[in-house]
Amino acid sequence: MLSTPISLPTVFVGAAIIFLFALALYPSSLLRWFQRKRYQYEVTFSLYMLTPTEKFIFNSILFLFLAMVSIAVALYLPRHVRIIAHRAYYYVSGDLVKNGTTSAVLGTTAEILTPTTVAEAIGSA
């Protein structure tokens, strides 16, 4: 028999190792789904016939491109959507005061703009 008792953390570590080993032998459906998606990615972009260095270069360029696009979307899309919403509001209501972009450009915040004051503001600019 064992002379020293086995501690509880040792049992948990042993169980975790056995669990990970079982996962490696019998992949779950989620792991198989990821493997299938990786295979589809490599077949779609013909990466299966490249060397590992070429795959790394291609994946790095793709990652950098997608990272730049996502950063640009995160930085500039909200402002662009806000401008489009203000323009849509102007086309629907015709009110320049509530349109933040137009009122900021014309320098008016509280008064109601009539067609003559708008023409004067555009003419003086």
N, C-alpha and C positions, 0 to 999 in steps of 0.2 A: 504494500500500500504506500501511498504518499505520506511522507512525514510532515510536509508543510501544507496548509490549506491553500486552495486556489482562490485568489481575490476576485471580486465581482468585475472590476475593469478588465482583468485578463480574460474572463469569460466573454465579455462584450467584444473585445478585440478579436478573439478567436472566432466568434460567431460572425463578425463583420467580414473577416478574411474568407470564411467558408461561403458566405453569401456572395461576395464578389467573385469568387472562383466559380460558383454555380452560374452567376450571370455571364461570365466569360464562356462557359461551356454551352449554356442554353440562352441565347440572346432573346430578350423580350421583343414584343411586337413593336415597341417604340424604337428600339435599337435597330431592328430589321428595317423599319420605315426610313430611318436616317441612312442606313447603308444603301437602300434602294435609291434614295434621293441623291446620294453622292455618286452612285453609279450612273444615274440619269444625267447628272451634271457633267460627268466626265465623257459620256458618250455624246451628249448634245454638242459640246464644245470641242470634241475630238482630242481631249486631254489624255486619253488612254494611250495614245501613241507617242506622247512626248516623254522626254527624260525627266527625272525628278527636278533638275535645275530649271528646265523650261516650264514645267508646271508651276514651280515656285514663282518664277518671273511673271507668268501669265496671271496667277492668282493674286500676286502683289499689285500688279497694275489694275486689275479688276477691283480689288479691295480699295485702293486709293481713289479710283474714279467714283465708286459708290459712296465712299466716305465724303468726298468733296460735294457730291450731289446732295446727300442727306444734310450736310452742314448748310449748304446754300438754301435748301428748302426750309430748314429750321430758322434761318436768319431772315430770309427775305420774303417767304411766302405769307406770313401773317400780315405784314405791311401791305403787300400787293392785294391780298384778299380784302383788307380794310379799304383800300382805295377803290377797288371794284365795287364794294358794297356802298360806299359813298356815292359813286357815280350812278349806280342803279337807283339809289334813293333819290338822287337829283332828277333822273329821268322819270321816275314815278311821280314824285311830288312837285318837282320844279322849285323847291325851296332851297335857296343858297345859304341861308343862315345856319341851318342845321347840318349842312354839308361841311365837315371839318376841314377838308382839303381846300375847298374853294374859299371858305371864310378866312382861313389862315393866309391864303395867297392874297386876297383882297384887303386884308387887314381889318375886317369888320367882325364884331362878335355879338353885338346885341341888337343893332338896328335892322329893320327889314329893308332889304335891297329892292329897289324898283328897277325896271329896265333902264331908266335914265341914269340912275346912280351906278349901275353896272357898266353902262357904256362910258360914263365919266371915269370910272376906275380903270377900265381897260384902256381908254384913250390917254390917261395920264401916266400909264406905266411905260 
